[in-house]
Amino acid sequence: MTPAQRWLASLWPFVRAELPAAPARVLEIGCGPLGGFVPGLLHGGYEAVGIDRNAPDAPGYERVDFEQHEPAEPVDAIVASRSLHHVGDLEDVLWRAAEALRPGGVIVVLEWAWEQFDADTAHWCFARLDAEAEQGWLGHRRAGWAASGEAWEEYFEAWARQHHLHRGDRIVGALDARFDRRSCTYGPYFSAEFSGITEGDEQAAIDAGELRANGIRYVGARRAENEIRAARAECRCGQP
């Protein structure tokens, strides 16, 4: 399996456990070219749609950015897997997500706290690169770091700014402003990049202090309509 396939396979049990029962309506933000969790959702009897400009050209997908998506009716759940740290306007996307959910609907977010990717974490990852991982994003980051001649933190923070990545703590804060948090945990993120390393292996290394927890798993519920309107009005009033 590819790293992306391993990521989906490892996280599917968590996502499935947090969703309402089928045939609930589920929308996935940023499903990617593999279709994200949509195939598993459709197979499980859900009404599912994946939104991504690079989504598969097939039924069950809409090839647009989420900002251009116009849902016909509210959905029961939204899944966003490694997509929110890439979006242009995080605040707008999450307001749209809140408005696309029915009251009480669930949002399940799997994200990257890139600000936790410190030098110890980088060394842990780079020491485990195999031939496959060398060609992936971790291999490219190691090569870029070596070419920069900079300290890891200086190099990596500049790279993240260049790519306009949203910090994990900012994503969590923006989610909490719009949803009632059910759970939020930090844990493994990198193990899917390596064919011979499991989430359990990475968690053991986190517990031993060898690297920091980069993975975020957040579950929230949409608030009542009047609470959403009040929160959005307060957010607008606070803008300069």
Sequence and secondary structure as in RCSB ss.txt:
>XXXX:A:sequence
MTPAQRWLASLWPFVRAELPAAPARVLEIGCGPLGGFVPGLLHGGYEAVGIDRNAPDAPGYERVDFEQHEPAEPV
DAIVASRSLHHVGDLEDVLWRAAEALRPGGVIVVLEWAWEQFDADTAHWCFARLDAEAEQGWLGHRRAGWAASGE
AWEEYFEAWARQHHLHRGDRIVGALDARFDRRSCTYGPYFSAEFSGITEGDEQAAIDAGELRANGIRYVGARRAE
NEIRAARAECRCGQP
>XXXX:A:secstr
  HHHHHHHHHHHHHHHHS  TT EEEEES TTTTTTHHHHHHTT EEEEE TT  SSTTEE S GGG   SS E
EEEEEES GGG S HHHHHHHHHHHEEEEEEEEEEEE GGG  HHHHHHHHTT  HHHHTSHHHHHHHHHHHHTS
 HHHHHHHHHHHTT   HHHHHHHHHTTEEEEEEEEE  SGGGSTT  HHHHHHHHHTTSS   EEEEEEEE  H
HHHHHHHHHHHHT  
